[in-house]
Amino acid sequence: MFITLEGPEGSGKSSQIPALAQYLQEHGFDVLCTREPGGTSIGDQIREVLTSMDNPELLPRTEILLFLAARAQLVAQVIKPALLAGKVVLCDRYGDSTLAYQGYGHGLDLNSLRAMLNFATEGLKPDLTLLMDLDIKTGLARKKSIDEWNRLDAYELSFHERVRAGYLQLAEQEPERWQVVDAALPKDKVQTLLREIVLNRLQDKI
């Protein structure tokens, strides 16, 4: 089963995945965790380019092509083999990030982006997507507090507001795939909700 976590900056995806993976392993599931952009040697190199504050001139179209390149490598090298081996894959961001950030955030054509995503992923879509929803100012303040500020965080506030609105629209369009989680709740409560949602979905698949 392929499960992705999405959300605006500072929503807590990365910090929640390890505990969620451990919980699923304790329930007998073979779990693989990965992230975007990255997850492979090539993807990690691309991530450096995308996140570096030394690259403020990076154009939105260049940005999307770099994300897609990293994603194509991750799908072929990591995600598909893991799924074929019967693993549960937990991925920190995936194709919906492109629609939210480059589509709704930058205003690039959504239909074109979907076609490019389909090419890069060979049509692989998540079985379940967890949207960690959070107020933008709160999320960005969290990122600053843990000193993880990068080029994407530095976009104007209105960009991040469009990204969040885009995520909520995507979730509304595919309610059978998306589950929205209030990421403003205490960390342990968020983890409990994630565990309940994921375990219920996995048990339905058995």
N, CA, C and O of each residue as an XYZ file, in Angstrom:
824
protein
N       0.849     -1.197      0.000
C       0.000      0.000      0.000
C       0.883      1.245      0.000
O       1.872      1.318      0.730
N       0.523      2.199     -0.807
C       1.294      3.431     -0.982
C       0.578      4.582     -0.279
O      -0.525      4.970     -0.666
N       1.225      5.128      0.768
C       0.641      6.182      1.594
C       1.535      7.413      1.547
O       2.742      7.314      1.770
N       0.953      8.565      1.259
C       1.721      9.806      1.224
C       1.220     10.775      2.279
O       0.039     10.782      2.625
N       2.132     11.593      2.786
C       1.787     12.673      3.697
C       2.085     13.984      2.997
O       3.188     14.195      2.492
N       1.106     14.852      2.971
C       1.229     16.153      2.310
C       0.862     17.261      3.282
O       0.302     17.009      4.349
N       1.184     18.485      2.902
C       0.805     19.610      3.730
C       1.709     20.801      3.527
O       2.791     20.674      2.954
N       1.276     21.958      3.993
C       2.104     23.162      3.879
C       3.330     23.069      4.772
O       3.465     22.139      5.568
N       4.219     24.039      4.632
C       5.467     24.029      5.400
C       5.189     24.038      6.904
O       4.297     24.737      7.384
N       5.976     23.244      7.633
C       5.876     23.232      9.086
C       4.703     22.448      9.635
O       4.382     22.571     10.818
N       4.054     21.646      8.805
C       2.857     20.921      9.265
C       3.196     19.652     10.041
O       2.304     19.029     10.616
N       4.463     19.259     10.067
C       4.875     18.151     10.922
C       4.940     16.786     10.265
O       5.021     15.769     10.954
N       4.907     16.751      8.939
C       4.937     15.460      8.237
C       6.173     14.645      8.608
O       6.077     13.489      9.020
N       7.325     15.271      8.452
C       8.591     14.560      8.643
C       8.753     14.044     10.067
O       9.296     12.960     10.276
N       8.288     14.811     11.042
C       8.452     14.404     12.437
C       7.472     13.311     12.841
O       7.720     12.599     13.814
N       6.367     13.162     12.119
C       5.358     12.153     12.466
C       5.629     10.798     11.827
O       5.200      9.774     12.359
N       6.329     10.770     10.699
C       6.500      9.522      9.951
C       7.254      8.436     10.728
O       6.819      7.285     10.695
N       8.353      8.735     11.421
C       9.068      7.653     12.111
C       8.206      6.906     13.139
O       8.233      5.676     13.186
N       7.453      7.627     13.949
C       6.602      6.982     14.952
C       5.480      6.194     14.294
O       5.109      5.122     14.772
N       4.940      6.716     13.202
C       3.892      6.009     12.474
C       4.440      4.711     11.881
O       3.782      3.672     11.937
N       5.631      4.774     11.319
C       6.251      3.583     10.741
C       6.506      2.524     11.808
O       6.254      1.339     11.588
N       7.007      2.956     12.965
C       7.276      2.011     14.046
C       5.984      1.341     14.513
O       5.959      0.136     14.763
N       4.925      2.119     14.627
C       3.619      1.587     15.039
C       3.139      0.517     14.060
O       2.660     -0.538     14.475
N       3.266      0.789     12.766
C       2.818     -0.175     11.762
C       3.679     -1.436     11.780
O       3.173     -2.542     11.590
N       4.977     -1.267     12.008
C       5.864     -2.425     12.102
C       5.492     -3.305     13.292
O       5.550     -4.532     13.213
N       5.111     -2.663     14.390
C       4.689     -3.413     15.569
C       3.403     -4.196     15.317
O       3.110     -5.164     16.019
N       2.641     -3.772     14.315
C       1.414     -4.474     13.945
C       1.644     -5.440     12.785
O       0.694     -5.920     12.168
N       2.914     -5.719     12.498
C       3.234     -6.768     11.543
C       3.413     -6.336     10.108
O       3.537     -7.186      9.226
N       3.430     -5.043      9.843
C       3.587     -4.564      8.469
C       5.055     -4.273      8.165
O       5.792     -3.766      9.012
N       5.458     -4.598      6.959
C       6.802     -4.292      6.472
C       6.745     -2.897      5.861
O       6.067     -2.687      4.855
N       7.447     -1.948      6.459
C       7.293     -0.528      6.106
C       8.579      0.040      5.530
O       9.671     -0.216      6.037
N       8.432      0.815      4.464
C       9.549      1.570      3.907
C       9.197      3.054      3.937
O       8.126      3.451      3.477
N      10.095      3.870      4.477
C       9.886      5.317      4.534
C      10.809      6.007      3.535
O      11.982      5.655      3.406
N      10.263      6.988      2.838
C      11.075      7.765      1.909
C      10.539      9.193      1.858
O       9.570      9.523      2.542
N      11.172     10.034      1.048
C      10.763     11.437      1.017
C      10.990     12.023     -0.364
O      11.704     11.464     -1.198
N      10.358     13.167     -0.575
C      10.528     13.942     -1.804
C      10.841     15.398     -1.477
O      10.341     15.935     -0.489
N      11.671     16.040     -2.307
C      12.552     15.391     -3.276
C      13.673     14.686     -2.539
O      14.096     15.138     -1.475
N      14.156     13.594     -3.085
C      15.204     12.823     -2.444
C      14.884     11.341     -2.495
O      14.206     10.866     -3.406
N      15.379     10.621     -1.506
C      15.104      9.203     -1.425
C      16.032      8.328     -2.254
O      16.049      7.108     -2.092
N      16.801      8.946     -3.140
C      17.829      8.261     -3.932
C      19.044      9.180     -3.975
O      18.945     10.357     -3.629
N      20.185      8.652     -4.395
C      21.385      9.486     -4.499
C      21.157     10.644     -5.466
O      21.521     11.785     -5.181
N      20.554     10.341     -6.605
C      20.276     11.383     -7.601
C      19.257     12.377     -7.051
O      19.425     13.588     -7.196
N      18.212     11.868     -6.425
C      17.181     12.743     -5.869
C      17.709     13.656     -4.787
O      17.293     14.811     -4.689
N      18.633     13.146     -3.961
C      19.210     13.981     -2.908
C      20.050     15.113     -3.488
O      20.084     16.215     -2.941
N      20.722     14.834     -4.593
C      21.495     15.897     -5.249
C      20.560     16.968     -5.817
O      20.850     18.162     -5.729
N      19.452     16.541     -6.394
C      18.470     17.490     -6.913
C      17.860     18.297     -5.774
O      17.602     19.492     -5.923
N      17.627     17.643     -4.632
C      17.058     18.329     -3.467
C      17.938     19.497     -3.040
O      17.440     20.559     -2.666
N      19.260     19.289     -3.101
C      20.188     20.356     -2.723
C      19.995     21.584     -3.608
O      20.008     22.715     -3.124
N      19.819     21.357     -4.890
C      19.609     22.467     -5.828
C      18.289     23.178     -5.527
O      18.226     24.408     -5.510
N      17.246     22.401     -5.294
C      15.910     22.956     -5.098
C      15.774     23.756     -3.801
O      15.070     24.766     -3.762
N      16.442     23.308     -2.751
C      16.243     23.936     -1.445
C      17.277     25.000     -1.105
O      17.074     25.788     -0.181
N      18.382     25.033     -1.841
C      19.463     25.949     -1.485
C      19.060     27.416     -1.618
O      18.470     27.827     -2.617
N      19.389     28.186     -0.597
C      19.147     29.627     -0.630
C      20.079     30.325     -1.613
O      19.934     31.520     -1.872
N      21.036     29.577     -2.160
C      21.952     30.146     -3.155
C      21.332     30.189     -4.549
O      21.946     30.697     -5.487
N      20.111     29.656     -4.687
C      19.471     29.580     -6.009
C      18.158     30.366     -6.085
O      17.136     29.803     -6.474
N      18.162     31.651     -5.723
C      16.919     32.427     -5.748
C      16.387     32.662     -7.158
O      15.211     32.984     -7.330
N      17.250     32.502     -8.178
C      16.827     32.763     -9.560
C      16.154     31.552    -10.199
O      15.757     31.620    -11.363
N      16.014     30.447     -9.469
C      15.410     29.236    -10.012
C      13.973     29.517    -10.449
O      13.140     29.916     -9.635
N      13.685     29.308    -11.727
C      12.369     29.611    -12.279
C      11.358     28.520    -11.931
O      11.741     27.364    -11.750
N      10.061     28.870    -11.833
C       9.044     27.854    -11.546
C       9.060     26.678    -12.508
O       8.867     25.538    -12.088
N       9.288     26.937    -13.803
C       9.308     25.833    -14.768
C      10.522     24.932    -14.541
O      10.433     23.712    -14.675
N      11.650     25.542    -14.198
C      12.837     24.752    -13.873
C      12.581     23.938    -12.612
O      12.962     22.771    -12.518
N      11.938     24.570    -11.660
C      11.610     23.924    -10.388
C      10.788     22.651    -10.611
O      11.100     21.600    -10.053
N       9.748     22.752    -11.420
C       8.885     21.595    -11.655
C       9.646     20.477    -12.347
O       9.461     19.308    -12.010
N      10.498     20.814    -13.308
C      11.253     19.786    -14.022
C      12.237     19.070    -13.100
O      12.447     17.864    -13.231
N      12.831     19.797    -12.183
C      13.738     19.179    -11.222
C      12.977     18.257    -10.270
O      13.425     17.145     -9.990
N      11.841     18.713     -9.781
C      11.020     17.865     -8.914
C      10.608     16.583     -9.638
O      10.657     15.495     -9.064
N      10.204     16.719    -10.893
C       9.765     15.557    -11.659
C      10.907     14.581    -11.908
O      10.700     13.368    -11.893
N      12.106     15.099    -12.136
C      13.263     14.240    -12.352
C      13.557     13.418    -11.093
O      13.793     12.213    -11.171
N      13.541     14.076     -9.947
C      13.775     13.373     -8.683
C      12.687     12.336     -8.430
O      12.961     11.237     -7.950
N      11.454     12.698     -8.759
C      10.317     11.786     -8.534
C      10.389     10.562     -9.441
O      10.119      9.446     -8.997
N      10.744     10.757    -10.688
C      10.861      9.632    -11.613
C      11.891      8.629    -11.111
O      11.677      7.419    -11.178
N      13.007      9.140    -10.610
C      14.050      8.263    -10.082
C      13.554      7.514     -8.843
O      13.797      6.316     -8.700
N      12.866      8.214     -7.960
C      12.375      7.607     -6.718
C      11.349      6.517     -6.991
O      11.395      5.451     -6.377
N      10.428      6.779     -7.907
C       9.395      5.793     -8.225
C      10.021      4.523     -8.779
O       9.696      3.422     -8.335
N      10.919      4.675     -9.749
C      11.513      3.511    -10.408
C      12.479      2.750     -9.516
O      12.525      1.521     -9.541
N      13.246      3.487     -8.729
C      14.324      2.869     -7.962
C      13.885      2.390     -6.579
O      14.447      1.428     -6.055
N      12.888      3.047     -5.980
C      12.539      2.758     -4.591
C      11.078      2.340     -4.404
O      10.801      1.260     -3.881
N      10.145      3.196     -4.831
C       8.751      2.976     -4.474
C       8.154      1.748     -5.147
O       7.581      0.893     -4.472
N       8.279      1.649     -6.460
C       7.686      0.500     -7.155
C       8.269     -0.835     -6.687
O       7.502     -1.764     -6.435
N       9.595     -0.972     -6.560
C      10.133     -2.238     -6.051
C       9.613     -2.592     -4.656
O       9.350     -3.759     -4.365
N       9.466     -1.577     -3.795
C       8.962     -1.834     -2.441
C       7.511     -2.306     -2.478
O       7.143     -3.232     -1.755
N       6.696     -1.686     -3.305
C       5.294     -2.087     -3.412
C       5.180     -3.502     -3.978
O       4.355     -4.292     -3.517
N       5.998     -3.820     -4.968
C       5.991     -5.162     -5.547
C       6.414     -6.214     -4.525
O       6.010     -7.373     -4.614
N       7.234     -5.802     -3.549
C       7.681     -6.712     -2.496
C       6.676     -6.816     -1.350
O       6.922     -7.513     -0.366
N       5.543     -6.122     -1.479
C       4.500     -6.198     -0.466
C       4.674     -5.261      0.710
O       4.024     -5.431      1.741
N       5.541     -4.276      0.568
C       5.770     -3.332      1.662
C       4.707     -2.230      1.694
O       4.058     -1.936      0.691
N       4.551     -1.637      2.869
C       3.791     -0.400      3.004
C       4.785      0.737      2.821
O       5.779      0.813      3.543
N       4.529      1.611      1.873
C       5.432      2.738      1.609
C       4.840      4.014      2.181
O       3.726      4.408      1.835
N       5.601      4.654      3.064
C       5.232      5.970      3.601
C       6.147      7.002      2.957
O       7.366      6.948      3.117
N       5.554      7.938      2.229
C       6.355      8.930      1.506
C       6.016     10.345      1.969
O       4.858     10.762      1.941
N       7.038     11.066      2.391
C       6.915     12.461      2.805
C       6.904     13.324      1.546
O       7.953     13.662      0.999
N       5.704     13.672      1.099
C       5.410     14.401     -0.139
C       5.481     13.477     -1.353
O       6.201     12.479     -1.370
N       4.690     13.860     -2.380
C       4.690     13.124     -3.648
C       4.090     14.049     -4.699
O       4.248     15.266     -4.605
N       3.416     13.506     -5.684
C       2.934     14.295     -6.812
C       1.978     15.418     -6.466
O       1.944     16.437     -7.157
N       1.199     15.249     -5.406
C       0.252     16.308     -5.034
C       0.966     17.587     -4.617
O       0.407     18.679     -4.723
N       2.205     17.453     -4.142
C       2.986     18.656     -3.812
C       3.215     19.505     -5.053
O       3.206     20.734     -4.983
N       3.421     18.847     -6.190
C       3.620     19.584     -7.440
C       2.362     20.355     -7.815
O       2.435     21.514     -8.222
N       1.222     19.715     -7.678
C      -0.033     20.409     -7.992
C      -0.272     21.570     -7.036
O      -0.720     22.638     -7.453
N       0.027     21.366     -5.752
C      -0.218     22.415     -4.759
C       0.774     23.570     -4.905
O       0.375     24.735     -4.910
N       2.059     23.251     -5.023
C       3.087     24.289     -5.031
C       3.264     24.944     -6.401
O       3.175     26.165     -6.531
N       3.514     24.122     -7.414
C       3.753     24.698     -8.737
C       2.446     25.046     -9.452
O       2.403     25.990    -10.240
N       1.382     24.287     -9.181
C       0.090     24.569     -9.794
C      -0.626     25.721     -9.111
O      -0.716     26.821     -9.656
N      -1.137     25.459     -7.908
C      -1.879     26.502     -7.183
C      -0.966     27.623     -6.692
O      -1.359     28.789     -6.710
N       0.248     27.283     -6.254
C       1.146     28.312     -5.731
C       1.692     29.234     -6.804
O       1.577     30.455     -6.702
N       2.293     28.641     -7.844
C       2.903     29.446     -8.912
C       1.929     29.770    -10.037
O       2.204     30.649    -10.854
N       0.807     29.083    -10.094
C      -0.177     29.366    -11.131
C       0.075     28.675    -12.455
O      -0.461     29.097    -13.480
N       0.886     27.610    -12.458
C       1.102     26.853    -13.687
C      -0.115     25.988    -14.003
O      -0.876     25.624    -13.107
N      -0.290     25.666    -15.267
C      -1.485     24.954    -15.721
C      -1.586     23.564    -15.086
O      -0.671     22.750    -15.205
N      -2.696     23.309    -14.419
C      -2.868     22.052    -13.693
C      -2.961     20.854    -14.632
O      -2.431     19.787    -14.323
N      -3.615     21.012    -15.757
C      -3.735     19.891    -16.696
C      -2.372     19.490    -17.250
O      -2.074     18.304    -17.393
N      -1.551     20.483    -17.560
C      -0.195     20.191    -18.038
C       0.616     19.493    -16.956
O       1.344     18.541    -17.235
N       0.491     19.966    -15.727
C       1.224     19.352    -14.620
C       0.789     17.911    -14.399
O       1.621     17.044    -14.131
N      -0.507     17.651    -14.509
C      -0.992     16.276    -14.322
C      -0.428     15.344    -15.397
O      -0.072     14.201    -15.109
N      -0.350     15.830    -16.620
C       0.213     15.012    -17.695
C       1.695     14.734    -17.440
O       2.168     13.622    -17.674
N       2.416     15.728    -16.967
C       3.837     15.554    -16.660
C       4.032     14.609    -15.479
O       4.959     13.798    -15.469
N       3.165     14.718    -14.501
C       3.226     13.821    -13.346
C       2.999     12.374    -13.767
O       3.686     11.463    -13.304
N       2.036     12.182    -14.640
C       1.721     10.835    -15.106
C       2.928     10.222    -15.825
O       3.213      9.033    -15.681
N       3.626     11.052    -16.598
C       4.828     10.587    -17.297
C       5.930     10.228    -16.301
O       6.550      9.171    -16.414
N       6.174     11.104    -15.332
C       7.276     10.900    -14.392
C       7.048      9.694    -13.486
O       7.996      8.992    -13.132
N       5.795      9.453    -13.114
C       5.493      8.386    -12.151
C       5.007      7.104    -12.816
O       4.735      6.118    -12.132
N       4.895      7.109    -14.138
C       4.310      5.989    -14.878
C       2.910      5.666    -14.348
O       2.495      4.508    -14.297
N       2.199      6.721    -13.958
C       0.812      6.574    -13.532
C       0.611      6.107    -12.101
O      -0.521      5.834    -11.702
N       1.672      6.009    -11.325
C       1.547      5.533     -9.940
C       0.957      6.615     -9.042
O       1.520      7.701     -8.906
N      -0.196      6.300     -8.427
C      -0.844      7.228     -7.504
C      -0.927      6.589     -6.122
O      -0.952      5.363     -6.009
N      -0.968      7.401     -5.076
C      -1.088      6.864     -3.719
C      -2.452      6.202     -3.499
O      -3.449      6.574     -4.119
N      -2.469      5.224     -2.610
C      -3.734      4.626     -2.179
C      -4.412      5.502     -1.131
O      -5.638      5.540     -1.032
N      -3.594      6.200     -0.355
C      -4.090      7.056      0.724
C      -3.168      8.253      0.849
O      -1.945      8.111      0.849
N      -3.760      9.433      0.955
C      -2.970     10.654      1.166
C      -3.482     11.359      2.410
O      -4.671     11.658      2.527
N      -2.580     11.617      3.326
C      -2.902     12.294      4.582
C      -2.484     13.756      4.469
O      -1.299     14.060      4.327
N      -3.453     14.653      4.534
C      -3.159     16.081      4.449
C      -3.027     16.650      5.852
O      -4.002     16.718      6.600
N      -1.824     17.052      6.196
C      -1.556     17.682      7.487
C      -1.834     19.180      7.324
O      -0.978     19.938      6.866
N      -3.017     19.578      7.698
C      -3.451     20.955      7.451
C      -3.108     21.855      8.633
O      -3.325     21.499      9.791
N      -2.572     23.023      8.317
C      -2.126     23.941      9.356
C      -2.134     25.374      8.840
O      -1.853     25.629      7.669
N      -2.457     26.300      9.730
C      -2.378     27.721      9.406
C      -0.966     28.064      8.927
O       0.025     27.637      9.520
N      -0.893     28.834      7.858
C       0.392     29.118      7.218
C       1.371     29.837      8.148
O       2.537     29.451      8.223
N       0.931     30.852      8.842
C       1.840     31.597      9.716
C       2.385     30.704     10.826
O       3.553     30.812     11.200
N       1.537     29.825     11.349
C       1.985     28.899     12.394
C       3.039     27.946     11.839
O       4.059     27.696     12.481
N       2.790     27.419     10.648
C       3.718     26.481     10.047
C       5.070     27.098      9.746
O       6.106     26.495     10.026
N       5.068     28.291      9.181
C       6.332     28.957      8.852
C       7.099     29.326     10.117
O       8.329     29.279     10.136
N       6.378     29.693     11.170
C       7.032     29.992     12.450
C       7.699     28.740     13.007
O       8.784     28.811     13.584
N       7.045     27.592     12.831
C       7.649     26.326     13.271
C       8.955     26.069     12.523
O       9.960     25.694     13.125
N       8.931     26.276     11.199
C      10.131     26.019     10.398
C      11.286     26.920     10.856
O      12.426     26.469     10.961
N      10.987     28.168     11.122
C      12.034     29.092     11.566
C      12.585     28.683     12.922
O      13.782     28.815     13.175
N      11.714     28.186     13.795
C      12.129     27.852     15.156
C      13.086     26.672     15.201
O      13.892     26.559     16.124
N      13.002     25.784     14.203
C      13.896     24.614     14.194
C      15.031     24.784     13.173
O      15.749     23.836     12.854
N      15.171     26.007     12.674
C      16.296     26.369     11.802
C      16.379     25.481     10.560
O      17.457     25.005     10.206
N      15.250     25.261      9.907
C      15.229     24.468      8.678
C      14.764     25.301      7.487
O      14.200     24.768      6.532
N      14.998     26.590      7.547
C      14.526     27.511      6.509
C      15.238     27.249      5.193
O      16.465     27.155      5.163
N      14.478     27.129      4.091
C      15.117     26.913      2.795
C      14.480     27.800      1.726
O      13.612     28.621      2.022
N      14.921     27.624      0.482
C      14.475     28.495     -0.610
C      12.966     28.474     -0.790
O      12.365     29.512     -1.064
N      12.350     27.324     -0.644
C      10.898     27.216     -0.840
C      10.132     27.902      0.290
O       9.074     28.488      0.064
N      10.672     27.825      1.507
C      10.027     28.503      2.633
C      10.005     30.014      2.436
O       9.109     30.702      2.925
N      11.000     30.519      1.717
C      11.196     31.965      1.607
C      10.249     32.656      0.630
O      10.289     33.878      0.491
N       9.392     31.881     -0.053
C       8.391     32.516     -0.911
C       7.453     33.391     -0.075
O       7.322     33.194      1.133
N       6.808     34.354     -0.725
C       5.935     35.279     -0.016
C       4.755     34.542      0.630
O       4.377     33.449      0.206
N       4.192     35.161      1.653
C       3.109     34.548      2.422
C       1.927     34.174      1.533
O       1.306     33.130      1.733
N       1.614     35.020      0.556
C       0.468     34.760     -0.322
C       0.669     33.481     -1.127
O      -0.296     32.776     -1.421
N       1.919     33.175     -1.488
C       2.222     31.917     -2.182
C       1.839     30.730     -1.304
O       1.175     29.800     -1.761
N       2.258     30.765     -0.049
C       1.962     29.667      0.865
C       0.466     29.546      1.144
O      -0.050     28.445      1.338
N      -0.218     30.673      1.162
C      -1.674     30.635      1.345
C      -2.340     29.941      0.155
O      -3.285     29.174      0.338
N      -1.862     30.200     -1.045
C      -2.409     29.538     -2.237
C      -2.122     28.040     -2.204
O      -2.948     27.225     -2.616
N      -0.945     27.696     -1.712
C      -0.586     26.278     -1.604
C      -1.557     25.559     -0.663
O      -2.077     24.492     -0.990
N      -1.788     26.145      0.484
C      -2.705     25.507      1.452
C      -4.109     25.381      0.864
O      -4.738     24.329      0.978
N      -4.597     26.441      0.240
C      -5.919     26.402     -0.383
C      -5.968     25.335     -1.472
O      -6.977     24.648     -1.636
N      -4.870     25.201     -2.215
C      -4.799     24.184     -3.257
C      -4.893     22.786     -2.690
O      -5.604     21.937     -3.229
N      -4.180     22.541     -1.607
C      -4.257     21.231     -0.956
C      -5.694     20.894     -0.547
O      -6.168     19.779     -0.763
N      -6.362     21.859      0.036
C      -7.732     21.616      0.490
C      -8.663     21.345     -0.684
O      -9.588     20.540     -0.573
N      -8.421     22.016     -1.810
C      -9.219     21.737     -3.007
C      -8.953     20.335     -3.541
O      -9.883     19.635     -3.941
N      -7.700     19.927     -3.548
C      -7.354     18.585     -4.010
C      -8.026     17.526     -3.128
O      -8.541     16.527     -3.630
N      -8.015     17.753     -1.831
C      -8.641     16.811     -0.908
C     -10.151     16.729     -1.131
O     -10.752     15.660     -1.027
N     -10.739     17.861     -1.433
C     -12.188     17.897     -1.675
C     -12.543     17.170     -2.972
O     -13.612     16.571     -3.082
N     -11.639     17.227     -3.950
C     -11.904     16.606     -5.248
C     -11.796     15.085     -5.208
O     -12.431     14.403     -6.012
N     -11.007     14.545     -4.289
C     -10.823     13.091     -4.182
C     -10.973     12.629     -2.728
O     -10.001     12.185     -2.117
N     -12.178     12.730     -2.178
C     -12.354     12.397     -0.761
C     -12.096     10.928     -0.436
O     -11.815     10.589      0.713
N     -12.190     10.052     -1.442
C     -11.931      8.634     -1.190
C     -10.440      8.359     -0.963
O     -10.084      7.347     -0.360
N      -9.575      9.248     -1.439
C      -8.129      9.063     -1.264
C      -7.561      9.902     -0.136
O      -6.643      9.467      0.558
N      -8.088     11.082      0.053
C      -7.527     12.029      1.020
C      -8.201     11.925      2.390
O      -9.398     11.659      2.498
N      -7.400     12.141      3.425
C      -7.892     12.331      4.788
C      -7.208     13.573      5.345
O      -5.981     13.663      5.354
N      -8.005     14.528      5.808
C      -7.453     15.772      6.344
C      -7.275     15.645      7.854
O      -8.203     15.268      8.569
N      -6.067     15.963      8.332
C      -5.749     15.891      9.755
C      -5.378     17.291     10.244
O      -4.592     17.989      9.604
N      -5.945     17.696     11.378
C      -5.649     19.009     11.948
C      -4.263     18.982     12.581
O      -4.092     18.475     13.689
N      -3.277     19.527     11.878
C      -1.892     19.489     12.349
C      -1.616     20.504     13.450
O      -0.501     20.561     13.969
N      -2.623     21.312     13.817
C      -2.456     22.261     14.920
C      -2.684     21.588     16.271
O      -2.388     22.174     17.313
N      -3.206     20.366     16.259
C      -3.415     19.626     17.497
C      -2.066     19.250     18.110
O      -1.044     19.286     17.425
N      -2.057     18.888     19.401
C      -0.798     18.420     20.010
C      -0.203     17.254     19.221
O      -0.928     16.458     18.625
N       1.114     17.170     19.228
C       1.818     16.187     18.399
C       1.349     14.760     18.656
O       1.189     13.982     17.715
N       1.127     14.405     19.930
C       0.701     13.037     20.231
C      -0.707     12.760     19.735
O      -1.011     11.636     19.336
N      -1.568     13.763     19.755
C      -2.928     13.599     19.248
C      -2.916     13.418     17.733
O      -3.662     12.598     17.197
N      -2.070     14.182     17.046
C      -1.937     14.028     15.592
C      -1.466     12.613     15.266
O      -1.985     11.973     14.350
N      -0.477     12.128     16.024
C       0.035     10.776     15.789
C      -1.062      9.726     15.978
O      -1.168      8.776     15.202
N      -1.864      9.910     17.008
C      -2.974      8.975     17.256
C      -3.944      8.951     16.083
O      -4.381      7.882     15.660
N      -4.278     10.114     15.561
C      -5.192     10.194     14.421
C      -4.591      9.523     13.187
O      -5.281      8.795     12.474
N      -3.308      9.769     12.938
C      -2.645      9.160     11.786
C      -2.662      7.636     11.899
O      -2.923      6.935     10.921
N      -2.384      7.137     13.087
C      -2.376      5.691     13.301
C      -3.752      5.086     13.048
O      -3.871      4.046     12.400
N      -4.773      5.732     13.554
C      -6.131      5.217     13.382
C      -6.522      5.169     11.904
O      -7.058      4.171     11.422
N      -6.246      6.250     11.205
C      -6.620      6.328      9.787
C      -5.888      5.267      8.974
O      -6.497      4.534      8.195
N      -4.574      5.196      9.165
C      -3.758      4.287      8.356
C      -4.072      2.827      8.678
O      -4.228      2.010      7.770
N      -4.166      2.496      9.965
C      -4.435      1.103     10.329
C      -5.799      0.659      9.824
O      -5.943     -0.467      9.348
N      -6.791      1.515      9.918
C      -8.125      1.179      9.399
C      -8.080      0.926      7.895
O      -8.706     -0.012      7.403
N      -7.343      1.756      7.169
C      -7.257      1.589      5.724
C      -6.501      0.299      5.360
O      -6.877     -0.410      4.427
N      -5.451      0.017      6.098
C      -4.688     -1.195      5.847
C      -5.502     -2.449      6.133
O      -5.431     -3.429      5.391
N      -6.267     -2.410      7.203
C      -7.091     -3.557      7.564
C      -8.195     -3.782      6.539
O      -8.605     -4.918      6.300
N      -8.676     -2.698      5.935
C      -9.682     -2.833      4.872
C      -9.104     -3.549      3.651
O      -9.825     -4.212      2.904
N      -7.765     -3.401      3.459
C      -7.108     -3.986      2.306
C      -6.822     -5.481      2.489
O      -6.639     -6.220      1.521
N      -6.790     -5.906      3.767
C      -6.456     -7.292      4.058
C      -7.613     -8.247      3.691
O      -7.496     -9.458      3.875
